[in-house]
Amino acid sequence: LGKIGTDIEDAKCSWLVCKALELVDDDQKKVLEEHYGKHDPEGVQKVKDLYKDLKLEEMYHSYEEEQKKTCDELIANIEPENFQDLFKFLLGKIYKRQK
């Protein structure tokens, strides 16, 4: 939520906006409809404030940890075993990724 990026302005189909659309009430949905995909700093801040109200950052961290655990379990079962290092390396590139 605090990282520098233009997902909101560029109307990217990010995890955050998809999850927000699952959770919003009608008034909150209007905020997204009015401000998502627009290059307006005040509107971007309204979307970020909505994300904070919905506690999406906390949800994402929980989701990320669950997915990491699932990936670790799948990687542990890869045969031949020496291929596991490749998948561990690739997972390391995306886990806890910062822009």
Secondary structure as GFF3:
##gff-version 3
##sequence-region A 1 99
A	DSSP	alpha_helix	15	23	.	.	.	ID=ss1
A	DSSP	alpha_helix	26	35	.	.	.	ID=ss2
A	DSSP	alpha_helix	41	53	.	.	.	ID=ss3
A	DSSP	alpha_helix	56	76	.	.	.	ID=ss4
A	DSSP	three_ten_helix	81	83	.	.	.	ID=ss5
A	DSSP	alpha_helix	84	94	.	.	.	ID=ss6
###
